[in-house]
Amino acid sequence: MEGEIVKVIARFRNGRLIKGFTRNFFPTKDRIHISPPDDPYGEGTGIWLKDLKALFFVRDFAGNPHYDESKVIVDEDRLSGRPVEITFSDGEVMVGSTFGYAPGRPGFFVSPADSKSNNIKIFAVSTAVERVRRM
């Protein structure tokens, strides 16, 4: 992902969020930088991954607040990776698939089960995850 500018929403463990662009996200690094939505090449805000619940790679910043994302896997063949249900420590439940979940890692990528989701993929921070259930 180095060099490629992607839209992200960083959701902190305390509920705060930052919308913007990043081009330096690596799951093995402790920190990322997010540039403001109106200036993708501008100076970024440094964020520690340990402070995040998850980093959402999104189609757009607004999303659809009236859309209720499905928590059911309709077409398992469409998914890449292992189907999982993730429960975050704040109670939010997310359903999708992952290739990389392993306890002890800093986090893991999840592809949402709902193809109409505004989220393209999510990097869930392991310390903010209460439970991962294989489906």
C-alpha positions as CSV (number, residue, x, y, z in Angstrom):
1,M,0.0,0.0,0.0
2,E,3.0,2.3,0.1
3,G,2.5,5.2,-2.2
4,E,-1.1,4.3,-3.1
5,I,-3.5,6.8,-1.6
6,V,-6.6,5.2,0.0
7,K,-9.7,6.5,1.8
8,V,-9.8,5.5,5.4
9,I,-11.8,6.1,8.5
10,A,-9.8,5.5,11.7
11,R,-12.2,4.6,14.5
12,F,-10.6,4.9,18.0
13,R,-11.3,2.7,20.9
14,N,-12.9,5.7,22.7
15,G,-15.4,6.2,19.8
16,R,-13.7,9.2,18.1
17,L,-13.0,8.9,14.4
18,I,-10.8,10.6,11.8
19,K,-11.6,10.5,8.1
20,G,-8.9,11.0,5.5
21,F,-6.3,9.4,3.2
22,T,-3.3,7.3,4.0
23,R,-0.5,5.9,1.9
24,N,1.7,4.4,4.5
25,F,-0.4,1.7,6.2
26,F,1.5,-1.5,7.1
27,P,0.0,-3.8,9.7
28,T,3.5,-4.4,11.2
29,K,4.1,-0.7,11.9
30,D,3.0,1.0,15.1
31,R,1.9,4.2,13.6
32,I,0.1,5.6,10.5
33,H,-0.5,9.0,9.1
34,I,-3.9,10.2,7.8
35,S,-4.2,13.3,5.6
36,P,-7.4,15.4,5.7
37,P,-10.3,14.5,3.3
38,D,-9.9,17.8,1.4
39,D,-6.1,17.4,1.0
40,P,-5.0,13.9,0.2
41,Y,-1.4,14.9,-0.2
42,G,-1.4,17.3,2.8
43,E,0.4,16.8,6.1
44,G,-1.0,13.8,7.9
45,T,-2.0,13.3,11.5
46,G,0.1,10.6,13.2
47,I,-2.0,7.9,14.8
48,W,-0.9,5.0,17.0
49,L,-2.5,1.7,16.0
50,K,-2.8,0.7,19.7
51,D,-5.3,3.6,20.1
52,L,-7.6,2.3,17.4
53,K,-10.5,-0.1,17.3
54,A,-10.2,-0.6,13.6
55,L,-9.1,1.1,10.4
56,F,-11.8,1.1,7.7
57,F,-10.8,1.3,4.0
58,V,-14.0,2.9,2.5
59,R,-15.6,3.6,-0.8
60,D,-16.6,7.1,0.4
61,F,-16.5,9.1,3.6
62,A,-20.2,9.7,4.0
63,G,-21.5,6.1,3.4
64,N,-25.2,5.6,3.8
65,P,-26.3,6.2,7.4
66,H,-29.7,4.5,6.6
67,Y,-28.2,1.3,5.2
68,D,-28.3,-1.6,7.6
69,E,-25.3,-3.8,6.8
70,S,-26.1,-7.5,6.6
71,K,-24.5,-9.7,9.3
72,V,-25.4,-12.8,7.4
73,I,-23.2,-14.6,4.9
74,V,-25.4,-15.2,1.9
75,D,-22.9,-16.5,-0.7
76,E,-20.0,-18.2,1.0
77,D,-18.4,-18.9,-2.4
78,R,-18.1,-15.2,-3.0
79,L,-16.0,-14.7,0.2
80,S,-12.2,-15.0,0.1
81,G,-10.8,-16.4,3.3
82,R,-12.4,-18.0,6.3
83,P,-15.9,-16.7,7.4
84,V,-15.8,-15.1,10.8
85,E,-17.9,-13.2,13.2
86,I,-16.0,-10.5,15.1
87,T,-17.2,-9.0,18.4
88,F,-15.3,-5.8,19.3
89,S,-14.9,-4.8,23.0
90,D,-17.5,-2.1,22.5
91,G,-20.1,-4.7,21.5
92,E,-20.1,-4.1,17.8
93,V,-20.4,-7.3,15.7
94,M,-19.1,-7.6,12.2
95,V,-19.3,-10.5,9.8
96,G,-16.9,-11.2,7.0
97,S,-13.9,-13.3,6.0
98,T,-10.2,-13.2,6.8
99,F,-7.0,-14.9,5.8
100,G,-4.9,-13.6,8.6
101,Y,-6.5,-14.0,12.0
102,A,-4.1,-15.3,14.6
103,P,-4.1,-14.5,18.3
104,G,-1.1,-12.5,19.3
105,R,-0.8,-10.5,16.1
106,P,-1.3,-6.7,16.2
107,G,-4.4,-7.1,14.0
108,F,-6.0,-8.7,11.0
109,F,-7.8,-7.8,7.8
110,V,-11.5,-8.6,7.3
111,S,-13.5,-8.4,4.1
112,P,-17.2,-7.6,4.9
113,A,-19.7,-10.3,4.0
114,D,-22.1,-7.6,2.7
115,S,-21.0,-6.7,-0.9
116,K,-23.0,-3.4,-0.6
117,S,-21.0,-2.3,2.5
118,N,-19.2,1.1,2.3
119,N,-16.3,-0.8,3.8
120,I,-13.9,-2.4,1.2
121,K,-11.9,-4.0,4.0
122,I,-11.2,-3.5,7.6
123,F,-8.1,-3.8,9.7
124,A,-9.3,-4.9,13.1
125,V,-6.8,-4.1,16.0
126,S,-6.5,-7.3,18.1
127,T,-6.5,-5.5,21.4
128,A,-10.0,-4.0,20.6
129,V,-11.4,-7.4,19.6
130,E,-13.2,-9.4,22.3
131,R,-14.0,-12.5,20.3
132,V,-13.5,-14.0,16.9
133,R,-15.9,-16.9,16.0
134,R,-15.3,-19.0,13.0
135,M,-18.5,-19.7,11.1
